């Protein structure tokens, strides 16, 4: 915008060659209302077509500008506070209700009974964290930090792509004289002569960061809030989302699932409690599993290919100061369609781990419930179909990171753990979770009998010695790290 100088060229606070000129000008615009007498502010408002605004409208404009340019920027690529707030509002739109005392008691009792049944079929111990019976909003609040951690690599890439796209447009305009033409467009603010696009990008950098953080906060909120409407338990998606691996049930989701089945709701509640409690025990007993699942998701997200040309084309048609418009324009077309080789490896690892988790849970939950629940087998099949056909988790991840989260080989994994159990009981079945180096792989799902034979052959002192060696190396590595940290 053209500002009448009050100082000599190159020396005043609004010199167009000064890279801080835009920031100082906006600071005045957002300052005390008494600045309305400043001729520079009046000229800027007139060029923006805002000289006729009444005081209320002017205050609203100033508030919007201040929200974008002022205040501390989010520390990360996603504004987690905004994401949580928007997700809660998304859940509230569906009529989420506080869990009543009756639901609290019935679902807490179901978890307690399920834990007693599990004690009979696995030596893996229950997590020390207290059980939870949550509304959807409570699940969103408890799991949002983990969702933010999982999708941050994508948010970093998109924000960088947005910055690249905006810089390219400014450079192109400057090279072809488009900045002067833009200044002559009716209704558009005049731009300083000799504007340096690089300097302008330096001023716009924080704004781009805020826009990216706001856009991904909104997208994360929509996905996680929508996901909560379908879930029956805290970790139904197969990822360790719940702090402390607590066993968490969502009565609203369980009630909705029960309504579509010709099964006693109490039986449905007990079966789902057994599955969730089994998953909690597994994540507690195998800490490496949490790290491996998280690493696989982040590795896929980190190597995702952002469609920079598509972002550039769409950003040229929307108002860059409107995060909602940006989200709508970019939300479904952020990613190039072909995964890289690194992504394919990460996806294969993730699908194998998810299948192994759900396969083990399938077998253990069946062993825990089949003597107590007449419809245990039918409920198990219902859950398998629910996961295999791409449920809520797949939709959420596809929206956030372009990733279909689906345990495609769940039945193969269940067969593997059942075969291990047949060969050596629950002890052999559960022993393969002791260390990632002895856990089944995707190749082992292709040769279940061969894997069982190898594990059986390694039973006894040889297997124990190998596990002791692996665990000892892990302890030594951690001790070395601690010593290094101490020396630093």
Secondary structure, 3 states (H helix, E strand, C coil): CCCCCCCCCCCCCCCCCCCCHHHHHHHHHCCCHHHHHCHHHHHHHHHCCCCCCCHHHHHHHHHHHHHHHCCCCCCCCCCHHHHHHHHHHHHHHCCCCCCCHHHHHHHHHHHHHHHHHHHCCCCCCCCCCCCEECCHHHHHHHHHHHHHHHHHHHHHHHHHHHHHHHHHHHHHHHHCCHHHHHHCCCCCCCCCCCCCHHHHHHHHHHHHHHHHHHHHHHHHHHHHHHHHCCCCECCCCCCCCCHHHCCEECHHHHHHHHHCCCCCHHHHHHHHHHHHHHHHHHHHHCHHHHHHHHHHHHHHHHCCCECHHHHHHHHCCCCCCCHHHHHHHHCCCCECCCCCHHHHHHHHHHHHHHHHHHHHHHHHHHHHHCCCCCCHHHHHHHHHHHHHCCCHHHHHHHHHHCCCCCCCCHHHHHHHHHHHHHHHHHHHHHHCCCCCCCCCCHHHHHCHHHHHHHHHHCCCHHHHHHHHHHHHHHHHHHHHHHHHHHHC
